[in-house]
């Protein structure tokens, strides 16, 4: 009865929509700037013309192979049904938002003899290590250059050095921020408990509502059939050597197929 419709859907999901020049690994997003997250940042910034973009990894461990992509690949790249919003946030609110995001992500300040950086725990029932908090609440930012100091506590971790174009970053200035509808509506508590905005304030700060983010990614590939992937490199953990050592240990626990 549904055979014809099924075939049409299958043809659509298998149809080539574009191609990428490098493999994408979602796990890279937990260690620093990655091709995975920076592609989302790039599309959000170009679509909205915002100053800053917030985005998080929506898959724990998925690989998208270089070469041709179909619509199913977009489901792996962006699996959730979120719209793209633009909000107005002050520099201080942006910093406080990021402070909470990374506090849910890492154990800072890192103790001198610690062998761990990420907030992970062993799940006895599933017999595997996993993050203590939802990893899709681990937002990073693009449009600014900043460092996350693993030796500092929450409130002092984030050092925003400048805008990505070299202009100074002002804690008192208001910026346009590209953000998902899920996050703008309170998901993950980053705006409420981090930036300090209640539901009424969040609603007032939204200045633009756009279409579904996956649809925007789809339209981006239609305009750019072959996308040269590159990392924006907007942030890093510091001290770098210490962070890399700890991340390597954590990755071996989180991802057994390394």
Buried (B, 14 or more C-beta within 10 A) or exposed (E): EEEEEEEEEEEEBEEEBBBBEBBBBBBBBBBBBBBBBBBBBBBBBBBBEBBBBBBBBBBBEBEBEEEBBBBBBBBBBBEBEBBBBBBBBBBBBBBBBBBBBBBBBBBBBBEEEEEBBBBBEEEEEEEEBBBEBEBBBBBBBBBBBBBBBBBBEBEEBBBBEEBBEEEEBEEEEBBBBBBBBBBBBBBBEBBBBBBEBEEEEBEEBBEBEBEBBBBBBBBBBEEEEEBEBEBBEBBBBBEEEBBEEBBEBBBEBBBEEE
